[in-house]
Amino acid sequence: MDRGGCKSTKPSCILNTVTGGIQVQDLDCCVPNCQAKPYAPAGTRSVCKDHFIGFLTWRRRRGPQMFHTYAGMTMPERDGIAAEWMKTLRIDEVPATAPKL
């Protein structure tokens, strides 16, 4: 597998190659206020394991055709589907200043 000159086997390096050479490495899940580490791609960005399972469930509920359509899309084309899914999420507000323990 060509990794675009990257010799690392870390998922973030492999993911960057799969997404067409985009060099932005996701350090956190792309869902607002989620600090979990990336697990899988959702378009050209990454989501944590919990959000990825939710994304798969949402796609499954839209019907079997969604999986065939999504599989045939390029990573940038999948951004629209991921954005549509993100609109369905309830975002929990995080206080601006967390109390110190």
C-alpha positions as CSV (number, residue, x, y, z in Angstrom):
1,M,0.0,0.0,0.0
2,D,1.4,3.4,-1.0
3,R,1.3,5.7,2.0
4,G,2.5,8.8,0.2
5,G,6.0,8.6,1.6
6,C,4.8,8.0,5.2
7,K,6.6,5.0,6.7
8,S,4.3,5.0,9.8
9,T,1.7,2.3,10.3
10,K,-0.4,4.6,12.5
11,P,-4.1,4.8,11.4
12,S,-3.8,8.6,11.0
13,C,-1.1,8.4,8.4
14,I,-2.9,5.6,6.5
15,L,-6.2,7.6,6.7
16,N,-4.5,10.7,5.3
17,T,-3.4,8.6,2.3
18,V,-6.8,7.1,1.8
19,T,-8.5,10.5,1.9
20,G,-6.5,11.7,-1.1
21,G,-3.4,13.0,0.5
22,I,-5.1,15.5,2.8
23,Q,-2.3,16.2,5.3
24,V,-4.5,17.4,8.2
25,Q,-4.3,14.7,10.9
26,D,-7.4,14.5,13.1
27,L,-6.4,14.5,16.7
28,D,-10.0,14.3,18.0
29,C,-13.4,13.1,16.7
30,C,-14.9,15.6,14.3
31,V,-18.2,15.8,16.3
32,P,-18.3,19.0,18.3
33,N,-17.4,18.7,22.0
34,C,-16.1,15.1,21.5
35,Q,-12.5,14.6,22.6
36,A,-12.2,10.9,21.8
37,K,-9.5,9.7,19.5
38,P,-10.3,9.0,15.9
39,Y,-11.4,5.5,15.0
40,A,-12.7,5.5,11.4
41,P,-13.3,7.9,8.5
42,A,-16.5,9.8,8.0
43,G,-15.9,11.5,4.6
44,T,-12.5,13.2,4.8
45,R,-12.7,13.6,8.6
46,S,-12.6,11.1,11.4
47,V,-15.0,10.0,14.1
48,C,-14.5,8.1,17.4
49,K,-15.7,4.5,17.7
50,D,-19.0,5.5,19.5
51,H,-19.9,8.0,16.8
52,F,-18.8,5.6,14.0
53,I,-21.3,3.0,15.3
54,G,-24.0,5.7,15.4
55,F,-23.1,6.7,11.8
56,L,-23.4,3.1,10.6
57,T,-26.7,2.7,12.4
58,W,-28.0,5.9,10.9
59,R,-27.0,4.7,7.4
60,R,-28.5,1.3,7.9
61,R,-31.9,2.9,8.9
62,R,-31.8,4.8,5.6
63,G,-32.0,1.5,3.7
64,P,-29.6,-1.0,2.1
65,Q,-29.2,1.2,-1.0
66,M,-27.4,3.7,1.2
67,F,-24.5,1.2,1.8
68,H,-24.1,0.6,-2.0
69,T,-24.3,4.3,-2.8
70,Y,-21.9,5.3,0.0
71,A,-19.4,2.5,-1.0
72,G,-19.2,3.9,-4.5
73,M,-18.5,7.5,-3.5
74,T,-15.1,9.1,-3.1
75,M,-14.0,10.4,0.3
76,P,-14.8,14.0,-0.5
77,E,-18.2,13.0,-1.9
78,R,-19.0,11.2,1.4
79,D,-18.6,14.6,3.3
80,G,-22.2,15.5,2.3
81,I,-23.6,12.3,3.8
82,A,-21.5,12.7,7.0
83,A,-22.7,16.4,7.3
84,E,-26.3,15.2,7.0
85,W,-25.7,12.7,9.7
86,M,-24.0,15.3,12.0
87,K,-27.2,17.5,11.7
88,T,-29.1,14.7,13.4
89,L,-26.8,14.5,16.5
90,R,-27.7,16.2,19.8
91,I,-24.6,18.1,20.9
92,D,-24.1,18.4,24.6
93,E,-22.9,21.7,25.7
94,V,-19.6,21.7,27.5
95,P,-19.1,24.5,30.1
96,A,-16.6,27.2,29.0
97,T,-14.7,26.8,32.3
98,A,-14.8,23.5,34.0
99,P,-14.7,23.5,37.8
100,K,-11.4,22.4,39.3
101,L,-11.5,19.3,41.5
